[in-house]
Structure formats: structure tokens, C-alpha cells
Amino acid sequence: MPRTNEQLEQAAAEAEAWLDRVVPDELGPPEGIADFRRVAAAMTHLGEAENKLRDMVAAARANGYSWGCISLVVGVSKQAARERFGTTGR
């Protein structure tokens, strides 16, 4: 099951804080730290994308789209879409 947005944002913040404290030699060459910072940034973007996806699914539901239609776009079963995004509407 995917992590919650809050967990993703917290993990990214913790990774950034750790990177601020780490001694460069612990991660090897300087590009090692840059790689980890890119991973932390990707986690932040993942949380933002998940929020946007939830908003768009809510909008689709508000406009009358079924869980079946949404599930086709998201690439999961109708039940999985309903469980992941909520049970409002039809």
C-alpha cells in the first residue's frame, strides 16, 4: 500500500536534515550527496503528485465519473481505486 502524503513529506524532510548533518566522506564523492538530495526531492514531488491525483479523482467523481472509469485511467481495479481514493459518490 502506498505511503501517505504526510509520511512521504516527513521522509523527505528527514532525509534533507540527515544530508545537512552528514560528513561528505561518509557518502563518498560529492556527487553521492547530490544523488541523495535528488532522491529526497523526488519524494517531495511524489507527495505533491499524490495530492494532485487525489484532487483530480475527487473532481472526476464530483463530475459523475464511475470508479470503473477512474480505475481504467489509474491502472488498478475498481475496488482498489475506491479503497485508495475514498468511497464518496456512486
HTML snippet that shows the backbone in 3Dmol.js (N, CA, C, O; Angstrom):
<script src="https://3Dmol.org/build/3Dmol-min.js"></script>
<div id="view" style="width:600px;height:400px;position:relative"></div>
<script>
const pdb = `
ATOM      1  N   MET A   1       0.850  -1.177   0.000  1.00  0.00           N
ATOM      2  CA  MET A   1       0.000   0.000   0.000  1.00  0.00           C
ATOM      3  C   MET A   1       0.897   1.242   0.000  1.00  0.00           C
ATOM      4  O   MET A   1       1.915   1.262   0.691  1.00  0.00           O
ATOM      5  N   PRO A   2       0.535   2.272  -0.761  1.00  0.00           N
ATOM      6  CA  PRO A   2       1.369   3.468  -0.816  1.00  0.00           C
ATOM      7  C   PRO A   2       1.422   4.181   0.526  1.00  0.00           C
ATOM      8  O   PRO A   2       0.486   4.120   1.323  1.00  0.00           O
ATOM      9  N   ARG A   3       2.525   4.849   0.751  1.00  0.00           N
ATOM     10  CA  ARG A   3       2.656   5.672   1.947  1.00  0.00           C
ATOM     11  C   ARG A   3       1.709   6.850   1.846  1.00  0.00           C
ATOM     12  O   ARG A   3       1.306   7.250   0.753  1.00  0.00           O
ATOM     13  N   THR A   4       1.360   7.398   2.993  1.00  0.00           N
ATOM     14  CA  THR A   4       0.516   8.588   2.976  1.00  0.00           C
ATOM     15  C   THR A   4       1.346   9.781   2.541  1.00  0.00           C
ATOM     16  O   THR A   4       2.575   9.754   2.601  1.00  0.00           O
ATOM     17  N   ASN A   5       0.663  10.828   2.103  1.00  0.00           N
ATOM     18  CA  ASN A   5       1.367  12.050   1.698  1.00  0.00           C
ATOM     19  C   ASN A   5       2.190  12.602   2.845  1.00  0.00           C
ATOM     20  O   ASN A   5       3.315  13.062   2.652  1.00  0.00           O
ATOM     21  N   GLU A   6       1.619  12.554   4.044  1.00  0.00           N
ATOM     22  CA  GLU A   6       2.323  13.067   5.207  1.00  0.00           C
ATOM     23  C   GLU A   6       3.596  12.268   5.468  1.00  0.00           C
ATOM     24  O   GLU A   6       4.631  12.842   5.807  1.00  0.00           O
ATOM     25  N   GLN A   7       3.527  10.956   5.312  1.00  0.00           N
ATOM     26  CA  GLN A   7       4.708  10.118   5.510  1.00  0.00           C
ATOM     27  C   GLN A   7       5.776  10.412   4.460  1.00  0.00           C
ATOM     28  O   GLN A   7       6.965  10.446   4.777  1.00  0.00           O
ATOM     29  N   LEU A   8       5.356  10.625   3.205  1.00  0.00           N
ATOM     30  CA  LEU A   8       6.319  10.949   2.152  1.00  0.00           C
ATOM     31  C   LEU A   8       7.003  12.280   2.433  1.00  0.00           C
ATOM     32  O   LEU A   8       8.221  12.400   2.304  1.00  0.00           O
ATOM     33  N   GLU A   9       6.214  13.275   2.817  1.00  0.00           N
ATOM     34  CA  GLU A   9       6.784  14.593   3.109  1.00  0.00           C
ATOM     35  C   GLU A   9       7.711  14.537   4.319  1.00  0.00           C
ATOM     36  O   GLU A   9       8.761  15.179   4.323  1.00  0.00           O
ATOM     37  N   GLN A  10       7.332  13.773   5.346  1.00  0.00           N
ATOM     38  CA  GLN A  10       8.166  13.628   6.537  1.00  0.00           C
ATOM     39  C   GLN A  10       9.472  12.927   6.191  1.00  0.00           C
ATOM     40  O   GLN A  10      10.537  13.339   6.650  1.00  0.00           O
ATOM     41  N   ALA A  11       9.399  11.869   5.386  1.00  0.00           N
ATOM     42  CA  ALA A  11      10.606  11.139   4.994  1.00  0.00           C
ATOM     43  C   ALA A  11      11.543  12.042   4.198  1.00  0.00           C
ATOM     44  O   ALA A  11      12.758  11.994   4.390  1.00  0.00           O
ATOM     45  N   ALA A  12      10.998  12.853   3.317  1.00  0.00           N
ATOM     46  CA  ALA A  12      11.829  13.775   2.535  1.00  0.00           C
ATOM     47  C   ALA A  12      12.487  14.800   3.446  1.00  0.00           C
ATOM     48  O   ALA A  12      13.670  15.099   3.284  1.00  0.00           O
ATOM     49  N   ALA A  13      11.740  15.341   4.400  1.00  0.00           N
ATOM     50  CA  ALA A  13      12.301  16.326   5.336  1.00  0.00           C
ATOM     51  C   ALA A  13      13.392  15.691   6.189  1.00  0.00           C
ATOM     52  O   ALA A  13      14.429  16.310   6.427  1.00  0.00           O
ATOM     53  N   GLU A  14      13.171  14.472   6.647  1.00  0.00           N
ATOM     54  CA  GLU A  14      14.175  13.774   7.446  1.00  0.00           C
ATOM     55  C   GLU A  14      15.435  13.492   6.624  1.00  0.00           C
ATOM     56  O   GLU A  14      16.550  13.607   7.131  1.00  0.00           O
ATOM     57  N   ALA A  15      15.253  13.126   5.366  1.00  0.00           N
ATOM     58  CA  ALA A  15      16.410  12.871   4.500  1.00  0.00           C
ATOM     59  C   ALA A  15      17.223  14.147   4.295  1.00  0.00           C
ATOM     60  O   ALA A  15      18.453  14.117   4.346  1.00  0.00           O
ATOM     61  N   GLU A  16      16.546  15.254   4.066  1.00  0.00           N
ATOM     62  CA  GLU A  16      17.250  16.535   3.896  1.00  0.00           C
ATOM     63  C   GLU A  16      18.000  16.912   5.169  1.00  0.00           C
ATOM     64  O   GLU A  16      19.147  17.355   5.101  1.00  0.00           O
ATOM     65  N   ALA A  17      17.375  16.742   6.317  1.00  0.00           N
ATOM     66  CA  ALA A  17      18.032  17.065   7.587  1.00  0.00           C
ATOM     67  C   ALA A  17      19.256  16.180   7.800  1.00  0.00           C
ATOM     68  O   ALA A  17      20.299  16.651   8.253  1.00  0.00           O
ATOM     69  N   TRP A  18      19.125  14.910   7.476  1.00  0.00           N
ATOM     70  CA  TRP A  18      20.258  13.990   7.602  1.00  0.00           C
ATOM     71  C   TRP A  18      21.395  14.408   6.675  1.00  0.00           C
ATOM     72  O   TRP A  18      22.560  14.413   7.071  1.00  0.00           O
ATOM     73  N   LEU A  19      21.045  14.757   5.441  1.00  0.00           N
ATOM     74  CA  LEU A  19      22.073  15.174   4.486  1.00  0.00           C
ATOM     75  C   LEU A  19      22.775  16.445   4.943  1.00  0.00           C
ATOM     76  O   LEU A  19      23.960  16.626   4.663  1.00  0.00           O
ATOM     77  N   ASP A  20      22.068  17.325   5.639  1.00  0.00           N
ATOM     78  CA  ASP A  20      22.693  18.536   6.155  1.00  0.00           C
ATOM     79  C   ASP A  20      23.699  18.219   7.253  1.00  0.00           C
ATOM     80  O   ASP A  20      24.646  18.978   7.459  1.00  0.00           O
ATOM     81  N   ARG A  21      23.503  17.096   7.969  1.00  0.00           N
ATOM     82  CA  ARG A  21      24.396  16.732   9.070  1.00  0.00           C
ATOM     83  C   ARG A  21      25.527  15.808   8.663  1.00  0.00           C
ATOM     84  O   ARG A  21      26.542  15.733   9.356  1.00  0.00           O
ATOM     85  N   VAL A  22      25.373  15.105   7.556  1.00  0.00           N
ATOM     86  CA  VAL A  22      26.327  14.066   7.176  1.00  0.00           C
ATOM     87  C   VAL A  22      27.685  14.660   6.784  1.00  0.00           C
ATOM     88  O   VAL A  22      27.772  15.753   6.225  1.00  0.00           O
ATOM     89  N   VAL A  23      28.715  13.918   7.091  1.00  0.00           N
ATOM     90  CA  VAL A  23      30.064  14.287   6.686  1.00  0.00           C
ATOM     91  C   VAL A  23      30.247  13.799   5.256  1.00  0.00           C
ATOM     92  O   VAL A  23      29.988  12.629   4.975  1.00  0.00           O
ATOM     93  N   PRO A  24      30.686  14.663   4.344  1.00  0.00           N
ATOM     94  CA  PRO A  24      30.776  14.264   2.926  1.00  0.00           C
ATOM     95  C   PRO A  24      31.499  12.938   2.683  1.00  0.00           C
ATOM     96  O   PRO A  24      31.096  12.184   1.797  1.00  0.00           O
ATOM     97  N   ASP A  25      32.543  12.635   3.437  1.00  0.00           N
ATOM     98  CA  ASP A  25      33.282  11.388   3.217  1.00  0.00           C
ATOM     99  C   ASP A  25      32.419  10.150   3.456  1.00  0.00           C
ATOM    100  O   ASP A  25      32.693   9.087   2.898  1.00  0.00           O
ATOM    101  N   GLU A  26      31.374  10.281   4.286  1.00  0.00           N
ATOM    102  CA  GLU A  26      30.517   9.130   4.572  1.00  0.00           C
ATOM    103  C   GLU A  26      29.744   8.666   3.350  1.00  0.00           C
ATOM    104  O   GLU A  26      29.379   7.493   3.267  1.00  0.00           O
ATOM    105  N   LEU A  27      29.486   9.553   2.403  1.00  0.00           N
ATOM    106  CA  LEU A  27      28.729   9.196   1.202  1.00  0.00           C
ATOM    107  C   LEU A  27      29.609   9.082  -0.030  1.00  0.00           C
ATOM    108  O   LEU A  27      29.112   8.958  -1.149  1.00  0.00           O
ATOM    109  N   GLY A  28      30.898   9.123   0.178  1.00  0.00           N
ATOM    110  CA  GLY A  28      31.800   9.025  -0.952  1.00  0.00           C
ATOM    111  C   GLY A  28      31.991  10.377  -1.611  1.00  0.00           C
ATOM    112  O   GLY A  28      32.002  11.403  -0.931  1.00  0.00           O
ATOM    113  N   PRO A  29      32.142  10.392  -2.928  1.00  0.00           N
ATOM    114  CA  PRO A  29      32.393  11.649  -3.638  1.00  0.00           C
ATOM    115  C   PRO A  29      31.211  12.617  -3.509  1.00  0.00           C
ATOM    116  O   PRO A  29      30.093  12.197  -3.208  1.00  0.00           O
ATOM    117  N   PRO A  30      31.461  13.916  -3.737  1.00  0.00           N
ATOM    118  CA  PRO A  30      30.391  14.918  -3.599  1.00  0.00           C
ATOM    119  C   PRO A  30      29.133  14.595  -4.391  1.00  0.00           C
ATOM    120  O   PRO A  30      28.030  14.947  -3.970  1.00  0.00           O
ATOM    121  N   GLU A  31      29.283  13.934  -5.527  1.00  0.00           N
ATOM    122  CA  GLU A  31      28.081  13.617  -6.309  1.00  0.00           C
ATOM    123  C   GLU A  31      27.178  12.625  -5.561  1.00  0.00           C
ATOM    124  O   GLU A  31      25.993  12.515  -5.876  1.00  0.00           O
ATOM    125  N   GLY A  32      27.727  11.907  -4.579  1.00  0.00           N
ATOM    126  CA  GLY A  32      26.912  10.999  -3.762  1.00  0.00           C
ATOM    127  C   GLY A  32      25.870  11.775  -2.979  1.00  0.00           C
ATOM    128  O   GLY A  32      24.712  11.363  -2.907  1.00  0.00           O
ATOM    129  N   ILE A  33      26.272  12.898  -2.390  1.00  0.00           N
ATOM    130  CA  ILE A  33      25.320  13.726  -1.650  1.00  0.00           C
ATOM    131  C   ILE A  33      24.273  14.299  -2.605  1.00  0.00           C
ATOM    132  O   ILE A  33      23.089  14.355  -2.273  1.00  0.00           O
ATOM    133  N   ALA A  34      24.708  14.720  -3.782  1.00  0.00           N
ATOM    134  CA  ALA A  34      23.764  15.257  -4.765  1.00  0.00           C
ATOM    135  C   ALA A  34      22.736  14.195  -5.155  1.00  0.00           C
ATOM    136  O   ALA A  34      21.555  14.502  -5.321  1.00  0.00           O
ATOM    137  N   ASP A  35      23.188  12.943  -5.300  1.00  0.00           N
ATOM    138  CA  ASP A  35      22.256  11.859  -5.627  1.00  0.00           C
ATOM    139  C   ASP A  35      21.203  11.708  -4.538  1.00  0.00           C
ATOM    140  O   ASP A  35      20.016  11.566  -4.830  1.00  0.00           O
ATOM    141  N   PHE A  36      21.642  11.740  -3.279  1.00  0.00           N
ATOM    142  CA  PHE A  36      20.688  11.599  -2.179  1.00  0.00           C
ATOM    143  C   PHE A  36      19.747  12.788  -2.112  1.00  0.00           C
ATOM    144  O   PHE A  36      18.569  12.616  -1.796  1.00  0.00           O
ATOM    145  N   ARG A  37      20.225  13.976  -2.399  1.00  0.00           N
ATOM    146  CA  ARG A  37      19.350  15.151  -2.400  1.00  0.00           C
ATOM    147  C   ARG A  37      18.300  15.025  -3.516  1.00  0.00           C
ATOM    148  O   ARG A  37      17.157  15.448  -3.341  1.00  0.00           O
ATOM    149  N   ARG A  38      18.684  14.450  -4.651  1.00  0.00           N
ATOM    150  CA  ARG A  38      17.721  14.240  -5.735  1.00  0.00           C
ATOM    151  C   ARG A  38      16.661  13.213  -5.322  1.00  0.00           C
ATOM    152  O   ARG A  38      15.492  13.346  -5.683  1.00  0.00           O
ATOM    153  N   VAL A  39      17.070  12.199  -4.573  1.00  0.00           N
ATOM    154  CA  VAL A  39      16.102  11.217  -4.078  1.00  0.00           C
ATOM    155  C   VAL A  39      15.116  11.901  -3.139  1.00  0.00           C
ATOM    156  O   VAL A  39      13.910  11.675  -3.234  1.00  0.00           O
ATOM    157  N   ALA A  40      15.622  12.740  -2.229  1.00  0.00           N
ATOM    158  CA  ALA A  40      14.745  13.457  -1.296  1.00  0.00           C
ATOM    159  C   ALA A  40      13.789  14.376  -2.059  1.00  0.00           C
ATOM    160  O   ALA A  40      12.610  14.467  -1.720  1.00  0.00           O
ATOM    161  N   ALA A  41      14.294  15.050  -3.080  1.00  0.00           N
ATOM    162  CA  ALA A  41      13.435  15.934  -3.883  1.00  0.00           C
ATOM    163  C   ALA A  41      12.367  15.125  -4.612  1.00  0.00           C
ATOM    164  O   ALA A  41      11.224  15.567  -4.723  1.00  0.00           O
ATOM    165  N   ALA A  42      12.732  13.948  -5.106  1.00  0.00           N
ATOM    166  CA  ALA A  42      11.759  13.097  -5.791  1.00  0.00           C
ATOM    167  C   ALA A  42      10.658  12.659  -4.837  1.00  0.00           C
ATOM    168  O   ALA A  42       9.495  12.569  -5.230  1.00  0.00           O
ATOM    169  N   MET A  43      11.014  12.386  -3.584  1.00  0.00           N
ATOM    170  CA  MET A  43       9.999  12.012  -2.597  1.00  0.00           C
ATOM    171  C   MET A  43       9.035  13.164  -2.361  1.00  0.00           C
ATOM    172  O   MET A  43       7.832  12.948  -2.218  1.00  0.00           O
ATOM    173  N   THR A  44       9.555  14.384  -2.319  1.00  0.00           N
ATOM    174  CA  THR A  44       8.690  15.547  -2.151  1.00  0.00           C
ATOM    175  C   THR A  44       7.742  15.668  -3.336  1.00  0.00           C
ATOM    176  O   THR A  44       6.549  15.915  -3.158  1.00  0.00           O
ATOM    177  N   HIS A  45       8.269  15.494  -4.545  1.00  0.00           N
ATOM    178  CA  HIS A  45       7.433  15.571  -5.743  1.00  0.00           C
ATOM    179  C   HIS A  45       6.396  14.451  -5.763  1.00  0.00           C
ATOM    180  O   HIS A  45       5.274  14.643  -6.234  1.00  0.00           O
ATOM    181  N   LEU A  46       6.773  13.295  -5.255  1.00  0.00           N
ATOM    182  CA  LEU A  46       5.837  12.176  -5.197  1.00  0.00           C
ATOM    183  C   LEU A  46       4.647  12.522  -4.304  1.00  0.00           C
ATOM    184  O   LEU A  46       3.503  12.233  -4.654  1.00  0.00           O
ATOM    185  N   GLY A  47       4.911  13.130  -3.172  1.00  0.00           N
ATOM    186  CA  GLY A  47       3.831  13.554  -2.279  1.00  0.00           C
ATOM    187  C   GLY A  47       2.929  14.585  -2.932  1.00  0.00           C
ATOM    188  O   GLY A  47       1.706  14.523  -2.810  1.00  0.00           O
ATOM    189  N   GLU A  48       3.544  15.538  -3.629  1.00  0.00           N
ATOM    190  CA  GLU A  48       2.764  16.568  -4.327  1.00  0.00           C
ATOM    191  C   GLU A  48       1.910  15.947  -5.423  1.00  0.00           C
ATOM    192  O   GLU A  48       0.749  16.318  -5.598  1.00  0.00           O
ATOM    193  N   ALA A  49       2.484  15.004  -6.161  1.00  0.00           N
ATOM    194  CA  ALA A  49       1.747  14.342  -7.241  1.00  0.00           C
ATOM    195  C   ALA A  49       0.585  13.527  -6.674  1.00  0.00           C
ATOM    196  O   ALA A  49      -0.497  13.497  -7.262  1.00  0.00           O
ATOM    197  N   GLU A  50       0.800  12.875  -5.549  1.00  0.00           N
ATOM    198  CA  GLU A  50      -0.270  12.101  -4.921  1.00  0.00           C
ATOM    199  C   GLU A  50      -1.415  13.016  -4.501  1.00  0.00           C
ATOM    200  O   GLU A  50      -2.583  12.669  -4.675  1.00  0.00           O
ATOM    201  N   ASN A  51      -1.086  14.183  -3.951  1.00  0.00           N
ATOM    202  CA  ASN A  51      -2.128  15.151  -3.583  1.00  0.00           C
ATOM    203  C   ASN A  51      -2.916  15.588  -4.814  1.00  0.00           C
ATOM    204  O   ASN A  51      -4.144  15.658  -4.773  1.00  0.00           O
ATOM    205  N   LYS A  52      -2.221  15.878  -5.897  1.00  0.00           N
ATOM    206  CA  LYS A  52      -2.890  16.310  -7.126  1.00  0.00           C
ATOM    207  C   LYS A  52      -3.765  15.187  -7.680  1.00  0.00           C
ATOM    208  O   LYS A  52      -4.884  15.437  -8.126  1.00  0.00           O
ATOM    209  N   LEU A  53      -3.264  13.959  -7.654  1.00  0.00           N
ATOM    210  CA  LEU A  53      -4.036  12.822  -8.134  1.00  0.00           C
ATOM    211  C   LEU A  53      -5.320  12.666  -7.327  1.00  0.00           C
ATOM    212  O   LEU A  53      -6.389  12.450  -7.897  1.00  0.00           O
ATOM    213  N   ARG A  54      -5.221  12.775  -6.007  1.00  0.00           N
ATOM    214  CA  ARG A  54      -6.412  12.676  -5.159  1.00  0.00           C
ATOM    215  C   ARG A  54      -7.416  13.778  -5.502  1.00  0.00           C
ATOM    216  O   ARG A  54      -8.618  13.525  -5.571  1.00  0.00           O
ATOM    217  N   ASP A  55      -6.922  14.998  -5.715  1.00  0.00           N
ATOM    218  CA  ASP A  55      -7.806  16.108  -6.089  1.00  0.00           C
ATOM    219  C   ASP A  55      -8.496  15.840  -7.422  1.00  0.00           C
ATOM    220  O   ASP A  55      -9.691  16.099  -7.566  1.00  0.00           O
ATOM    221  N   MET A  56      -7.753  15.325  -8.393  1.00  0.00           N
ATOM    222  CA  MET A  56      -8.322  15.066  -9.715  1.00  0.00           C
ATOM    223  C   MET A  56      -9.330  13.927  -9.675  1.00  0.00           C
ATOM    224  O   MET A  56     -10.343  13.975 -10.372  1.00  0.00           O
ATOM    225  N   VAL A  57      -9.064  12.902  -8.866  1.00  0.00           N
ATOM    226  CA  VAL A  57     -10.035  11.810  -8.723  1.00  0.00           C
ATOM    227  C   VAL A  57     -11.301  12.345  -8.060  1.00  0.00           C
ATOM    228  O   VAL A  57     -12.408  12.008  -8.480  1.00  0.00           O
ATOM    229  N   ALA A  58     -11.151  13.170  -7.035  1.00  0.00           N
ATOM    230  CA  ALA A  58     -12.323  13.765  -6.374  1.00  0.00           C
ATOM    231  C   ALA A  58     -13.128  14.595  -7.371  1.00  0.00           C
ATOM    232  O   ALA A  58     -14.359  14.556  -7.364  1.00  0.00           O
ATOM    233  N   ALA A  59     -12.433  15.350  -8.232  1.00  0.00           N
ATOM    234  CA  ALA A  59     -13.124  16.157  -9.238  1.00  0.00           C
ATOM    235  C   ALA A  59     -13.851  15.258 -10.245  1.00  0.00           C
ATOM    236  O   ALA A  59     -14.980  15.548 -10.640  1.00  0.00           O
ATOM    237  N   ALA A  60     -13.203  14.179 -10.652  1.00  0.00           N
ATOM    238  CA  ALA A  60     -13.851  13.247 -11.584  1.00  0.00           C
ATOM    239  C   ALA A  60     -15.097  12.642 -10.963  1.00  0.00           C
ATOM    240  O   ALA A  60     -16.132  12.522 -11.618  1.00  0.00           O
ATOM    241  N   ARG A  61     -14.993  12.261  -9.697  1.00  0.00           N
ATOM    242  CA  ARG A  61     -16.161  11.709  -9.007  1.00  0.00           C
ATOM    243  C   ARG A  61     -17.264  12.756  -8.899  1.00  0.00           C
ATOM    244  O   ARG A  61     -18.436  12.446  -9.110  1.00  0.00           O
ATOM    245  N   ALA A  62     -16.894  14.001  -8.571  1.00  0.00           N
ATOM    246  CA  ALA A  62     -17.886  15.080  -8.451  1.00  0.00           C
ATOM    247  C   ALA A  62     -18.569  15.344  -9.789  1.00  0.00           C
ATOM    248  O   ALA A  62     -19.709  15.808  -9.820  1.00  0.00           O
ATOM    249  N   ASN A  63     -17.884  15.054 -10.890  1.00  0.00           N
ATOM    250  CA  ASN A  63     -18.459  15.249 -12.222  1.00  0.00           C
ATOM    251  C   ASN A  63     -19.167  13.994 -12.734  1.00  0.00           C
ATOM    252  O   ASN A  63     -19.528  13.915 -13.908  1.00  0.00           O
ATOM    253  N   GLY A  64     -19.362  13.019 -11.852  1.00  0.00           N
ATOM    254  CA  GLY A  64     -20.176  11.865 -12.195  1.00  0.00           C
ATOM    255  C   GLY A  64     -19.453  10.662 -12.767  1.00  0.00           C
ATOM    256  O   GLY A  64     -20.107   9.697 -13.162  1.00  0.00           O
ATOM    257  N   TYR A  65     -18.134  10.680 -12.828  1.00  0.00           N
ATOM    258  CA  TYR A  65     -17.411   9.526 -13.365  1.00  0.00           C
ATOM    259  C   TYR A  65     -17.421   8.377 -12.362  1.00  0.00           C
ATOM    260  O   TYR A  65     -17.296   8.587 -11.156  1.00  0.00           O
ATOM    261  N   SER A  66     -17.571   7.180 -12.873  1.00  0.00           N
ATOM    262  CA  SER A  66     -17.652   5.994 -12.021  1.00  0.00           C
ATOM    263  C   SER A  66     -16.259   5.548 -11.589  1.00  0.00           C
ATOM    264  O   SER A  66     -15.244   5.931 -12.171  1.00  0.00           O
ATOM    265  N   TRP A  67     -16.253   4.717 -10.538  1.00  0.00           N
ATOM    266  CA  TRP A  67     -14.981   4.134 -10.097  1.00  0.00           C
ATOM    267  C   TRP A  67     -14.402   3.254 -11.204  1.00  0.00           C
ATOM    268  O   TRP A  67     -13.183   3.128 -11.318  1.00  0.00           O
ATOM    269  N   GLY A  68     -15.255   2.650 -12.011  1.00  0.00           N
ATOM    270  CA  GLY A  68     -14.770   1.834 -13.124  1.00  0.00           C
ATOM    271  C   GLY A  68     -13.974   2.652 -14.128  1.00  0.00           C
ATOM    272  O   GLY A  68     -12.903   2.233 -14.567  1.00  0.00           O
ATOM    273  N   CYS A  69     -14.497   3.824 -14.494  1.00  0.00           N
ATOM    274  CA  CYS A  69     -13.776   4.706 -15.428  1.00  0.00           C
ATOM    275  C   CYS A  69     -12.466   5.185 -14.817  1.00  0.00           C
ATOM    276  O   CYS A  69     -11.424   5.178 -15.473  1.00  0.00           O
ATOM    277  N   ILE A  70     -12.529   5.598 -13.565  1.00  0.00           N
ATOM    278  CA  ILE A  70     -11.323   6.099 -12.891  1.00  0.00           C
ATOM    279  C   ILE A  70     -10.287   4.989 -12.783  1.00  0.00           C
ATOM    280  O   ILE A  70      -9.093   5.226 -12.970  1.00  0.00           O
ATOM    281  N   SER A  71     -10.744   3.774 -12.480  1.00  0.00           N
ATOM    282  CA  SER A  71      -9.799   2.666 -12.323  1.00  0.00           C
ATOM    283  C   SER A  71      -9.053   2.367 -13.621  1.00  0.00           C
ATOM    284  O   SER A  71      -7.887   1.971 -13.592  1.00  0.00           O
ATOM    285  N   LEU A  72      -9.727   2.557 -14.767  1.00  0.00           N
ATOM    286  CA  LEU A  72      -9.064   2.327 -16.057  1.00  0.00           C
ATOM    287  C   LEU A  72      -7.911   3.306 -16.266  1.00  0.00           C
ATOM    288  O   LEU A  72      -6.850   2.933 -16.765  1.00  0.00           O
ATOM    289  N   VAL A  73      -8.133   4.556 -15.880  1.00  0.00           N
ATOM    290  CA  VAL A  73      -7.113   5.593 -16.055  1.00  0.00           C
ATOM    291  C   VAL A  73      -5.960   5.392 -15.072  1.00  0.00           C
ATOM    292  O   VAL A  73      -4.792   5.555 -15.425  1.00  0.00           O
ATOM    293  N   VAL A  74      -6.309   5.032 -13.825  1.00  0.00           N
ATOM    294  CA  VAL A  74      -5.292   4.876 -12.790  1.00  0.00           C
ATOM    295  C   VAL A  74      -4.529   3.561 -12.956  1.00  0.00           C
ATOM    296  O   VAL A  74      -3.389   3.436 -12.508  1.00  0.00           O
ATOM    297  N   GLY A  75      -5.163   2.586 -13.600  1.00  0.00           N
ATOM    298  CA  GLY A  75      -4.483   1.324 -13.855  1.00  0.00           C
ATOM    299  C   GLY A  75      -4.594   0.313 -12.722  1.00  0.00           C
ATOM    300  O   GLY A  75      -3.708  -0.517 -12.519  1.00  0.00           O
ATOM    301  N   VAL A  76      -5.698   0.400 -11.991  1.00  0.00           N
ATOM    302  CA  VAL A  76      -5.955  -0.545 -10.908  1.00  0.00           C
ATOM    303  C   VAL A  76      -7.392  -1.031 -11.041  1.00  0.00           C
ATOM    304  O   VAL A  76      -8.142  -0.547 -11.888  1.00  0.00           O
ATOM    305  N   SER A  77      -7.769  -1.987 -10.205  1.00  0.00           N
ATOM    306  CA  SER A  77      -9.153  -2.458 -10.235  1.00  0.00           C
ATOM    307  C   SER A  77     -10.084  -1.384  -9.687  1.00  0.00           C
ATOM    308  O   SER A  77      -9.649  -0.449  -9.015  1.00  0.00           O
ATOM    309  N   LYS A  78     -11.367  -1.534  -9.984  1.00  0.00           N
ATOM    310  CA  LYS A  78     -12.368  -0.596  -9.484  1.00  0.00           C
ATOM    311  C   LYS A  78     -12.347  -0.586  -7.954  1.00  0.00           C
ATOM    312  O   LYS A  78     -12.421   0.476  -7.335  1.00  0.00           O
ATOM    313  N   GLN A  79     -12.246  -1.755  -7.358  1.00  0.00           N
ATOM    314  CA  GLN A  79     -12.217  -1.846  -5.896  1.00  0.00           C
ATOM    315  C   GLN A  79     -10.966  -1.162  -5.333  1.00  0.00           C
ATOM    316  O   GLN A  79     -11.043  -0.456  -4.327  1.00  0.00           O
ATOM    317  N   ALA A  80      -9.827  -1.368  -5.976  1.00  0.00           N
ATOM    318  CA  ALA A  80      -8.588  -0.747  -5.497  1.00  0.00           C
ATOM    319  C   ALA A  80      -8.665   0.773  -5.601  1.00  0.00           C
ATOM    320  O   ALA A  80      -8.186   1.477  -4.712  1.00  0.00           O
ATOM    321  N   ALA A  81      -9.261   1.284  -6.677  1.00  0.00           N
ATOM    322  CA  ALA A  81      -9.423   2.732  -6.831  1.00  0.00           C
ATOM    323  C   ALA A  81     -10.310   3.284  -5.731  1.00  0.00           C
ATOM    324  O   ALA A  81     -10.001   4.315  -5.133  1.00  0.00           O
ATOM    325  N   ARG A  82     -11.405   2.603  -5.466  1.00  0.00           N
ATOM    326  CA  ARG A  82     -12.334   3.049  -4.424  1.00  0.00           C
ATOM    327  C   ARG A  82     -11.665   3.027  -3.055  1.00  0.00           C
ATOM    328  O   ARG A  82     -11.835   3.957  -2.267  1.00  0.00           O
ATOM    329  N   GLU A  83     -10.909   1.974  -2.767  1.00  0.00           N
ATOM    330  CA  GLU A  83     -10.228   1.868  -1.480  1.00  0.00           C
ATOM    331  C   GLU A  83      -9.137   2.936  -1.323  1.00  0.00           C
ATOM    332  O   GLU A  83      -8.942   3.482  -0.238  1.00  0.00           O
ATOM    333  N   ARG A  84      -8.443   3.218  -2.405  1.00  0.00           N
ATOM    334  CA  ARG A  84      -7.343   4.176  -2.338  1.00  0.00           C
ATOM    335  C   ARG A  84      -7.831   5.616  -2.242  1.00  0.00           C
ATOM    336  O   ARG A  84      -7.273   6.417  -1.492  1.00  0.00           O
ATOM    337  N   PHE A  85      -8.871   5.943  -2.998  1.00  0.00           N
ATOM    338  CA  PHE A  85      -9.282   7.346  -3.115  1.00  0.00           C
ATOM    339  C   PHE A  85     -10.563   7.685  -2.364  1.00  0.00           C
ATOM    340  O   PHE A  85     -10.959   8.850  -2.341  1.00  0.00           O
ATOM    341  N   GLY A  86     -11.212   6.724  -1.762  1.00  0.00           N
ATOM    342  CA  GLY A  86     -12.402   7.022  -0.987  1.00  0.00           C
ATOM    343  C   GLY A  86     -13.643   6.408  -1.580  1.00  0.00           C
ATOM    344  O   GLY A  86     -13.632   5.875  -2.690  1.00  0.00           O
ATOM    345  N   THR A  87     -14.701   6.490  -0.827  1.00  0.00           N
ATOM    346  CA  THR A  87     -15.941   5.828  -1.256  1.00  0.00           C
ATOM    347  C   THR A  87     -17.065   6.841  -1.457  1.00  0.00           C
ATOM    348  O   THR A  87     -18.239   6.483  -1.361  1.00  0.00           O
ATOM    349  N   THR A  88     -16.730   8.083  -1.731  1.00  0.00           N
ATOM    350  CA  THR A  88     -17.768   9.081  -1.940  1.00  0.00           C
ATOM    351  C   THR A  88     -18.446   8.869  -3.286  1.00  0.00           C
ATOM    352  O   THR A  88     -17.845   8.332  -4.216  1.00  0.00           O
ATOM    353  N   GLY A  89     -19.655   9.279  -3.377  1.00  0.00           N
ATOM    354  CA  GLY A  89     -20.375   9.208  -4.649  1.00  0.00           C
ATOM    355  C   GLY A  89     -20.896   7.823  -4.938  1.00  0.00           C
ATOM    356  O   GLY A  89     -21.233   7.068  -4.026  1.00  0.00           O
ATOM    357  N   ARG A  90     -20.962   7.487  -6.234  1.00  0.00           N
ATOM    358  CA  ARG A  90     -21.561   6.230  -6.708  1.00  0.00           C
ATOM    359  C   ARG A  90     -20.816   5.013  -6.225  1.00  0.00           C
ATOM    360  O   ARG A  90     -21.201   3.888  -6.542  1.00  0.00           O
TER     361      ARG A  90
END
`;
const viewer = $3Dmol.createViewer("view");
viewer.addModel(pdb, "pdb");
viewer.setStyle({}, {cartoon: {color: "spectrum"}});
viewer.zoomTo();
viewer.render();
</script>
